[in-house]
Amino acid sequence: MRQPPFESNCDAQFFYESEAHGEALARLLYLVSDRGMGMGAMTGEIGSGKTMVLNVLGSRLRKDLYTTIKLHTAHLPFEHILAEINQQLRGSGDAPGNNDKYYQLKEFEGMLHNKVGAIGKHLILVLDESQFLSKECLDELKCLTNYNQQESLLTIILSGQPELKEKLSSLPQIYQRLGMFCYLKNLRYEEVAPYLQHRLKTAGAEKLDIFEEDSIDPLFSFSGGCPRQINRVCKLAVDRACLMKKDRIDAEMIRMIVRDIEKHFG
């Protein structure tokens, strides 16, 4: 193999287009291509693949049409988020401007028009882990879309765990502005085996059938179809199979790894 097939990173080349993940990606692509919806949101359980979908979205957007800024926003106040947006729009060679919020907003407005709109582009602002943002911060982020009144130049994508939807639902001034919302489900049982084969193929494996058919039951039972949990177990299974010089992974090996995980992590 050219590379490990079940690492926990979010490398877009490993993206498996399950029914749920394909639908989420299609919705996000429609949101940004429309350019007029302003805001959208995607939620999903921990490890369901939200960041992977966002990475694939970024890889499929034309660089001559879109400027994409992706931020991991855990617990950041609005002023810090705005400062980072401005810094990325400004470029590493330019010195930061005044730190006052009023001037930061004026600088953002100016760059949105001069560095995005003036060259025919659209700004995609992706905020990952948005469930940690305060209601006040979400409200101020919503106000950035007010700069779309004369010309639609900005789309904001909020991504986070299910509690993000609850938070947004309590803020009608934001919830009513969402042009798109989707909930990212885990893999279905019948998608697990193709998912494993896809990752093995992408990693350059010569054999794609190293997982016995009976290994899927305990794997799905433990993971519930969560990609991160599947990767966690399968990484250990592949490593163990190599150490034991086995060319197949069966149900007993999966059960052994699951028991070990549950013993040490509960």
C-alpha positions in Angstrom: 0.0 0.0 0.0 1.1 3.5 -0.8 -0.3 4.9 2.5 -2.3 3.7 5.5 -6.0 3.2 4.6 -7.7 4.0 7.9 -5.9 7.1 9.3 -8.1 9.5 11.2 -7.3 12.5 9.0 -9.8 14.1 6.6 -7.9 13.7 3.3 -10.4 14.5 0.6 -9.1 11.7 -1.7 -10.5 9.1 0.8 -14.0 10.6 0.6 -16.6 7.8 0.2 -19.8 9.1 -1.3 -22.4 7.3 0.7 -26.0 8.2 0.2 -25.9 10.6 3.2 -22.5 12.1 2.5 -23.3 12.5 -1.2 -26.5 14.3 -0.4 -24.8 16.6 2.1 -22.1 17.5 -0.4 -24.7 18.1 -3.1 -26.7 20.4 -0.8 -23.6 22.4 0.1 -22.5 22.7 -3.6 -26.0 24.0 -4.4 -25.8 26.5 -1.6 -22.6 28.0 -2.7 -23.4 27.9 -6.5 -26.7 29.7 -5.9 -24.7 32.6 -4.3 -27.9 34.1 -3.0 -28.9 32.1 0.1 -26.6 33.8 2.5 -26.3 31.1 5.1 -26.4 27.3 5.4 -25.8 24.8 8.2 -24.8 21.1 8.4 -24.9 19.1 11.6 -24.0 15.6 12.5 -22.8 13.4 15.3 -19.2 13.3 16.4 -17.1 11.4 13.8 -19.8 11.3 11.1 -17.6 13.0 8.5 -18.6 16.7 8.6 -15.0 17.9 8.2 -14.4 15.5 5.4 -17.4 16.8 3.5 -16.2 20.3 4.0 -12.8 19.4 2.7 -14.2 17.8 -0.4 -16.5 20.9 -0.9 -13.4 23.1 -0.8 -11.5 20.8 -3.3 -14.4 21.0 -5.8 -14.8 24.8 -5.9 -13.2 26.6 -8.7 -10.4 28.9 -7.4 -11.2 31.5 -10.1 -14.8 31.8 -8.9 -14.6 31.3 -5.1 -12.4 32.4 -2.2 -12.8 30.0 0.7 -11.9 30.7 4.3 -12.3 27.8 6.7 -12.0 28.4 10.4 -12.1 26.1 13.5 -14.1 28.4 15.7 -14.3 26.6 19.0 -15.0 29.2 21.7 -13.7 32.2 19.7 -15.4 35.5 20.1 -16.7 37.4 17.1 -13.9 39.9 17.1 -11.2 37.2 16.9 -13.1 35.5 14.0 -13.5 38.7 12.2 -9.8 39.5 12.7 -8.8 36.1 11.2 -11.1 36.5 8.2 -9.6 39.9 7.5 -6.1 38.6 7.9 -6.8 35.8 5.4 -8.4 38.3 2.9 -5.6 40.7 3.5 -2.8 38.3 2.8 0.3 37.4 4.8 2.3 40.3 3.4 0.0 43.1 4.5 0.1 44.5 8.0 -3.1 44.2 10.1 -5.3 47.3 10.4 -7.0 48.9 13.5 -8.2 46.3 16.0 -11.3 48.3 16.8 -14.4 46.4 15.8 -15.9 49.3 13.8 -12.7 49.5 11.7 -12.5 45.7 11.4 -16.0 45.7 10.0 -15.2 48.6 7.6 -12.0 46.8 6.5 -14.0 43.6 5.9 -16.6 45.4 3.8 -13.9 47.0 1.7 -12.0 43.8 1.1 -15.2 41.9 0.3 -15.9 44.3 -2.5 -12.3 45.0 -3.7 -10.7 41.6 -3.3 -13.7 39.4 -3.9 -16.5 41.1 -5.8 -14.3 43.3 -8.0 -12.7 40.2 -9.6 -16.0 38.3 -10.0 -15.5 36.0 -7.1 -17.7 34.9 -4.2 -16.5 34.5 -0.6 -17.3 31.2 1.2 -16.8 31.4 4.9 -16.8 28.0 6.6 -17.1 27.8 10.4 -16.4 24.3 11.8 -17.3 23.3 15.3 -19.9 26.1 15.3 -21.8 24.5 18.2 -19.3 26.2 20.5 -20.1 29.7 19.2 -22.1 31.9 21.5 -25.5 33.2 20.5 -24.1 36.7 20.4 -21.3 35.6 18.1 -23.7 33.8 15.8 -25.9 36.9 15.6 -23.0 39.1 14.6 -21.9 36.6 12.0 -25.4 36.7 10.5 -25.0 40.5 10.2 -22.0 40.0 7.8 -24.5 38.8 5.3 -26.1 42.2 5.3 -23.3 43.2 3.0 -25.1 41.1 0.3 -27.9 43.6 -0.1 -26.5 45.3 -3.3 -24.5 42.3 -4.6 -24.4 38.8 -3.3 -20.7 38.3 -2.4 -20.8 36.1 0.8 -22.1 32.7 1.8 -21.6 31.5 5.4 -21.6 27.7 6.2 -22.0 26.7 9.8 -21.0 23.1 10.7 -21.2 21.4 14.0 -22.7 18.8 16.3 -26.5 18.4 16.7 -26.7 20.9 19.5 -25.9 23.6 16.8 -29.4 23.1 15.4 -30.9 23.6 18.8 -29.0 26.8 19.3 -29.9 28.1 15.8 -33.6 27.2 16.4 -33.6 29.5 19.5 -32.4 32.3 17.2 -35.2 33.0 14.7 -33.3 35.9 13.2 -30.7 33.4 12.1 -32.7 30.3 11.6 -35.1 32.0 9.2 -32.1 33.1 7.1 -30.7 29.6 6.6 -31.1 28.8 2.9 -30.0 25.2 3.4 -29.8 22.9 6.4 -28.8 19.2 6.4 -28.1 16.5 9.0 -25.3 14.2 8.1 -26.1 10.6 8.9 -23.7 7.7 9.5 -23.1 4.9 6.9 -25.8 2.4 6.5 -25.0 -1.3 7.1 -24.8 -2.1 3.4 -22.4 0.8 2.8 -19.7 -0.4 5.3 -18.1 -3.0 3.0 -17.9 -0.7 0.0 -16.5 2.0 2.3 -13.7 -0.3 3.4 -12.9 -1.3 -0.1 -12.9 2.3 -1.3 -10.3 3.3 1.4 -8.2 0.2 0.6 -8.2 1.0 -3.1 -7.4 4.7 -2.5 -4.5 3.6 -0.3 -3.1 1.5 -3.1 -3.9 -2.0 -1.6 -3.5 -4.9 -4.0 -6.3 -6.9 -2.4 -9.6 -5.2 -1.5 -11.3 -8.2 0.1 -9.1 -8.5 3.2 -12.2 -8.1 5.4 -14.3 -11.3 5.6 -18.0 -10.9 5.2 -18.6 -11.9 8.8 -16.5 -9.0 10.0 -19.1 -6.4 9.0 -21.6 -7.4 11.7 -19.4 -6.8 14.7 -17.9 -3.7 13.1 -21.3 -2.1 12.4 -22.6 -3.2 15.8 -19.7 -1.3 17.5 -19.5 1.7 15.2 -23.1 2.3 14.3 -21.8 3.2 10.9 -19.7 6.1 12.3 -16.8 6.6 9.9 -14.4 7.6 12.6 -15.2 4.6 14.7 -14.9 2.3 11.7 -11.5 3.7 10.9 -10.4 3.4 14.5 -11.2 -0.3 14.6 -10.0 -1.1 11.0 -6.7 0.6 11.6 -6.0 -1.6 14.6 -7.3 -4.7 12.6 -5.0 -4.1 9.7 -2.0 -3.5 12.0 -2.8 -6.7 14.0 -3.3 -8.7 10.8 0.2 -7.6 9.6 1.8 -8.6 12.9 0.1 -12.0 12.8 1.0 -12.4 9.1 -2.7 -12.9 8.2 -4.1 -11.8 4.9 -7.7 -11.7 6.0 -9.6 -10.1 8.8 -12.5 -12.0 10.3 -15.3 -11.4 12.8 -13.2 -12.8 15.7 -10.4 -10.3 15.1 -12.9 -7.4 15.0 -14.5 -8.6 18.2 -11.1 -8.9 19.9 -10.2 -5.3 19.0 -13.6 -4.1 20.1 -13.3 -5.8 23.5 -9.9 -4.3 23.9 -11.2 -0.8 23.1 -14.1 -1.1 25.4 -11.9 -2.5 28.2 -9.5 0.5 28.0 -11.8 3.3 27.0 -15.2 2.1 28.4 
